[in-house]
Amino acid sequence: MFSMGAPGDTMMAVLSGKIRISVPSAEGRELLLAILSPGEVFGEIALLDGKQRTADATAVTKCSLAMLDRRDVLAFLDRYPGAWSNIVSVLCSRLRKADEHLAEVAFLQLPARLAKALLRGISPETAPKANAAPQIQLSQRELGNLVGAARESVNKCLRQWQDDGIVSIKGSVITIKNRAALEQLADPS
């Protein structure tokens, strides 16, 4: 959709599909910040401050997006100043998530970070059938990028959890078999 450093005069809303938001490093590594689903917006920072994009946005699946132009959004906000509170709410939510992510990477061991990431990945669409176990579709490399760890370390942790009956893994699909055990791993205190 766009690359970090590109000019940003539009904001997008995900109507269908999934969008990956990430920050690349000079060495070719990547920090995965989020995978956005329908109903979520992205590109709002550059749209509001008129500066460059702060991250890469890539379609993970076939997507349908609504694009909002900077001048139209700013004109709307001038006409309806009460709408600013919604924008501020979105930005504050993103800032809180970023703070939480930084604290996790800085202070938690890999098993807790990985468990939290998997639990965050559980959403209504991950368990479409009433009694089906939640599934998360992310590669081990993507999970490593999300939790600030090497793919090999993520693989070792997931294999142990699979042996313990907490998850099952088939390709890039991780099925949560024991959510209570995962929640316990996510809160090591």
Secondary structure by P-SEA (a helix, b strand, c coil): cccccccccbbbbbcbbbbbbbccccccbbbbccccccccccaaaaaaacccccbbbbbcccbbbbbbcaaaaaaaaaacccaaaaaaaaaaaaaaaaaaaaaaaacccaaaaaaaaaaaaccccccccccccbbbbccaaaaaaaacccaaaaaaaaaaaaaaccccccccbbbbccaaaaaaaaccc
